Amino acid sequence: MAKIKVLHDKLFLVSLNINSWDGWKFDKKASSKVNDDFHANASASRVNKRLFPQEAIKPLIKVRNSARTFNYDQTSPFTDGLNGWRICGAGNVWNIVNNFRVYQESFYNERDEFIGRYLEFIKTAHSYLGDLFDSADYPETDPEILKARFGFSWRTMALPDPAEIANRKDLRNCLAENADEIISGMVADASAIAESAAHSLRHDSLRQIAETVAHMADRLDSYEVVPGKDGKDKTEKPFRDSLVGNIAELAKIVTANNATNDPVINKLADKMRKVLCKYEPETLRLNIEAREKTAEAAKKIIADSPELSAFFK
């Protein structure tokens, strides 16, 4: 394993916060009836009803889920005393922030569309919910108050610089006679956080590579075209174009997040781009030789890498 350097200026923390209202409401009366009808304990089940048809809120939820998926794909988990934050390399911060801005704009556009039709949804809710309808479930109609239920924001933060902490005169003055001991501990903690972040980011990048490359090998091996009963060829276990696209995208992500310039990750990313993305998805479907060569290349990438092989032991 490459030596992990303390590179506080090459590692960044990212936190994405999205508040949204899915339109679900607990119905105490319905819950009591269900439990009574089934002779169950009063707390045995809960009835949660959707106040609007799913289509009403679905576009907004789709944007929310897409943003969260993007965040998870581009960053790695980091819980070293900093819950809610994820880690990324400095080379990926601009890409992440720019995409967050796009998602944020889409999220608020969908929110405004939903709120603009809110009264319309209330009018149709009675026929949608039947006896589950309760006008008390819709107390607010003021658009500005409704907007407060939705929020999309993010924060980025650099890791603390051990040298800066050690040389802060104002901090030393505040701590007075205890300064040396406390600052020494803070410097050690800042260094430990950076090392832990670098290790977490590297480990998660390798895990993603291992899982994605292995998935490609499995899908290509499983793909088969067989004669159908109607005389037409039938595809067994097909794969999507994203099989290749995901490899290319992941190679881009792990390179941008490679804050320590780890040669192992650089080499793996290069192989993913040049070897596993050599053929277009349709070529892999139509050309058996190309498909078999790519599948074997994917297996070899894992077999030749102790770091990747370790995930399958």
C-alpha positions in Angstrom: 0.0 0.0 0.0 1.3 3.4 -0.9 2.4 5.6 2.0 -0.5 7.8 3.1 0.6 11.5 3.4 -1.0 14.1 5.6 -2.3 16.3 2.8 -4.9 18.5 4.5 -4.9 20.8 1.5 -5.8 18.0 -0.9 -8.7 16.5 1.0 -12.1 18.1 1.4 -15.2 17.3 3.4 -18.6 17.6 1.7 -22.1 17.6 3.3 -25.3 17.6 1.3 -28.5 18.5 3.1 -31.9 18.0 1.5 -35.2 18.6 3.2 -38.3 17.5 1.4 -41.9 16.6 2.1 -43.1 13.4 0.6 -46.7 14.0 1.5 -47.0 11.1 3.9 -49.3 11.4 7.0 -49.8 9.0 9.9 -53.5 8.2 10.4 -54.3 7.4 14.0 -57.9 6.6 13.3 -57.2 4.2 10.5 -54.4 2.6 12.5 -56.8 1.9 15.4 -59.4 0.4 13.0 -56.8 -1.9 11.4 -55.5 -3.1 14.7 -59.0 -3.6 16.0 -60.2 -5.5 12.9 -57.2 -7.9 13.2 -57.5 -8.2 17.0 -54.0 -6.8 17.3 -52.3 -4.7 19.9 -52.9 -1.0 19.5 -49.3 -0.4 18.5 -49.0 -3.5 16.2 -49.4 -1.5 13.0 -49.4 2.0 11.7 -51.3 3.4 8.7 -49.4 6.0 6.8 -51.4 7.5 4.0 -50.2 9.5 1.0 -52.0 12.8 0.9 -51.6 13.2 -2.8 -51.2 10.8 -5.7 -47.5 9.8 -6.1 -47.3 11.5 -9.5 -47.8 14.9 -7.7 -44.6 14.8 -5.8 -42.6 12.2 -7.9 -40.6 14.7 -10.0 -39.3 16.5 -6.9 -38.4 13.2 -5.2 -36.6 12.1 -8.3 -34.4 15.1 -8.3 -33.7 14.7 -4.5 -32.8 11.0 -5.0 -30.6 11.7 -8.0 -28.7 14.4 -6.1 -28.1 12.0 -3.2 -26.9 9.3 -5.5 -24.5 11.7 -7.2 -23.1 12.7 -3.8 -22.6 9.1 -2.8 -21.0 8.2 -6.1 -18.6 11.2 -6.1 -17.5 11.0 -2.4 -16.6 8.4 0.1 -17.9 7.8 3.6 -16.1 9.5 6.5 -17.3 9.2 10.1 -14.2 9.9 12.0 -16.0 12.1 14.6 -17.6 14.1 11.7 -20.9 12.4 11.1 -22.8 13.7 8.1 -19.7 14.6 6.2 -18.1 12.7 3.2 -14.6 12.9 1.8 -13.4 13.8 -1.7 -10.2 14.9 -3.3 -9.5 18.5 -4.1 -9.6 17.7 -7.8 -13.2 16.7 -7.5 -14.6 19.6 -5.4 -15.4 21.9 -8.4 -17.2 19.1 -10.2 -19.3 18.3 -7.1 -20.3 21.9 -6.3 -21.2 22.6 -9.9 -23.5 19.6 -10.1 -25.0 20.5 -6.7 -26.0 23.8 -8.2 -27.7 22.2 -11.1 -29.6 19.8 -8.8 -30.5 22.6 -6.5 -32.0 24.6 -9.3 -34.0 21.6 -10.5 -35.1 20.8 -7.0 -36.5 24.3 -6.4 -38.1 24.4 -9.8 -40.0 21.2 -9.0 -40.8 22.5 -5.6 -42.4 25.6 -7.0 -44.3 23.5 -9.6 -45.7 21.3 -6.8 -46.7 24.3 -4.6 -48.3 26.0 -7.5 -50.6 23.1 -7.9 -51.1 22.5 -4.2 -54.7 23.7 -4.0 -55.5 21.6 -7.1 -54.1 18.5 -5.4 -56.2 19.2 -2.3 -59.4 19.3 -4.4 -58.6 15.9 -5.9 -57.4 14.3 -2.7 -60.9 13.5 -1.4 -61.7 11.2 -4.3 -58.2 9.8 -4.2 -58.2 9.0 -0.4 -61.9 8.2 0.0 -62.8 7.7 3.7 -59.1 8.4 4.6 -59.5 12.0 3.6 -59.3 14.5 6.4 -59.2 18.3 5.7 -57.2 18.8 8.8 -54.2 17.1 7.1 -54.0 20.2 4.8 -53.7 23.1 7.2 -51.3 25.3 5.3 -52.0 26.8 1.9 -49.6 29.8 2.1 -46.9 29.2 -0.6 -44.1 30.8 1.5 -44.9 28.6 4.5 -45.0 25.5 2.3 -41.6 26.4 0.8 -40.1 26.1 4.3 -40.7 22.3 4.1 -38.2 22.0 1.3 -34.5 22.8 1.4 -31.4 22.0 -0.6 -28.0 23.1 0.6 -24.4 21.8 0.9 -21.2 22.6 2.7 -17.6 22.1 1.8 -14.8 22.2 4.4 -11.1 21.9 4.2 -9.4 19.7 6.7 -7.6 21.5 9.6 -4.0 22.4 9.0 -1.7 21.0 11.8 0.9 23.7 11.2 -1.6 26.5 11.3 -3.0 25.2 14.6 0.5 25.0 16.1 1.4 28.5 15.1 -1.8 30.4 16.1 -0.7 33.0 18.7 -4.3 33.9 19.5 -5.1 30.3 20.3 -2.0 30.0 22.5 -2.9 33.2 24.4 -6.4 32.0 25.1 -5.2 28.6 26.4 -2.5 30.4 28.6 -0.5 28.0 30.8 -2.2 24.9 29.3 -1.4 25.9 25.7 1.5 23.5 24.9 -0.3 20.4 26.0 -3.7 21.2 24.4 -2.2 22.5 21.2 0.0 19.4 20.9 -3.1 17.3 21.2 -5.0 19.3 18.6 -2.1 19.1 16.1 -2.0 15.3 16.6 -5.7 15.1 16.1 -5.6 17.2 12.9 -2.9 15.0 11.5 -4.8 11.8 12.5 -8.0 13.2 10.8 -6.1 13.8 7.5 -4.5 10.4 7.6 -7.8 8.7 8.3 -9.5 10.7 5.5 -6.9 9.7 3.0 -7.1 6.1 4.0 -10.9 6.1 3.9 -10.9 7.7 0.4 -8.3 5.3 -1.0 -10.1 2.2 0.5 -13.5 3.3 -0.8 -12.0 4.0 -4.3 -10.5 0.6 -4.5 -13.7 -1.0 -3.3 -15.7 0.8 -6.0 -13.2 -0.3 -8.6 -13.3 -3.9 -7.5 -17.1 -4.1 -7.4 -17.6 -2.3 -10.7 -15.0 -4.3 -12.6 -16.2 -7.6 -11.2 -19.7 -6.7 -12.2 -18.6 -6.0 -15.7 -16.9 -9.4 -15.9 -20.0 -11.2 -14.6 -22.4 -9.4 -16.9 -20.3 -10.1 -20.0 -19.8 -13.7 -19.0 -23.6 -14.1 -18.5 -24.6 -12.5 -21.8 -25.8 -15.1 -24.3 -27.9 -15.1 -27.5 -30.0 -18.3 -27.9 -32.6 -19.3 -30.5 -36.2 -18.6 -29.3 -39.2 -20.8 -29.7 -40.5 -18.5 -32.4 -37.3 -18.9 -34.4 -36.0 -15.5 -33.4 -32.8 -15.0 -31.4 -33.4 -14.3 -27.7 -30.9 -12.6 -25.4 -30.2 -14.2 -22.1 -29.2 -11.8 -19.2 -28.7 -8.6 -21.3 -26.7 -5.7 -20.1 -27.2 -1.9 -20.5 -25.0 0.6 -22.2 -24.2 1.9 -18.7 -22.0 -1.2 -18.1 -19.3 0.5 -20.0 -20.3 4.0 -19.1 -20.1 3.3 -15.4 -16.5 2.0 -15.8 -15.5 5.2 -17.7 -17.3 7.4 -15.1 -15.7 5.6 -12.2 -12.2 5.9 -13.7 -12.8 9.7 -13.8 -14.1 9.9 -10.3 -11.3 7.9 -8.6 -8.7 9.9 -10.5 -10.2 13.2 -9.4 -10.4 11.8 -5.8 -6.8 10.5 -5.8 -5.5 13.2 -3.5 -2.3 11.3 -2.6 -1.6 10.6 -6.3 -1.5 6.9 -5.4 0.1 5.0 -8.3 -2.0 2.0 -7.7 -5.3 3.9 -8.3 -3.8 5.8 -11.2 -2.7 2.5 -12.9 -6.1 0.9 -12.3 -8.0 3.9 -13.6 -5.8 3.9 -16.7 -6.5 0.2 -17.4 -10.3 0.8 -16.9 -10.3 3.5 -19.5 -8.0 1.9 -22.1 -8.9 -1.8 -21.7 -12.4 -2.1 -20.4 -13.8 0.9 -22.4 -12.1 -0.2 -25.6 -15.3 -1.4 -27.2 -18.7 0.3 -27.4 -21.6 -1.6 -25.6 -23.2 -2.6 -28.9 -19.9 -4.1 -30.1 -19.7 -6.1 -27.0 -23.2 -7.5 -27.7 -22.6 -8.4 -31.3 -18.9 -9.5 -31.2 -18.3 -12.6 -29.1 -14.5 -12.2 -29.3 -14.6 -8.6 -28.1 -16.9 -9.6 -25.3 -14.8 -12.5 -24.1 -11.6 -10.4 -24.3 -13.1 -7.7 -22.2 -14.5 -10.1 -19.6 -11.1 -11.8 -19.3 -9.4 -8.4 -19.1 -11.7 -7.4 -16.2 -10.9 -10.6 -14.3 -7.2 -10.1 -14.9 -7.3 -6.6 -13.5 -8.7 -7.9 -10.3 -6.4 -11.0 -10.2 -3.3 -8.9 -10.8 -4.1 -6.5 -8.0 -3.7 -7.6 -4.4 -5.7 -4.6 -3.3 -8.7 -5.5 -5.5 -8.5 -9.2 -4.8 -8.6 -8.6 -1.1 -12.3 -7.5 -1.4 -13.3 -11.0 -2.6 -11.6 -13.1 0.1 
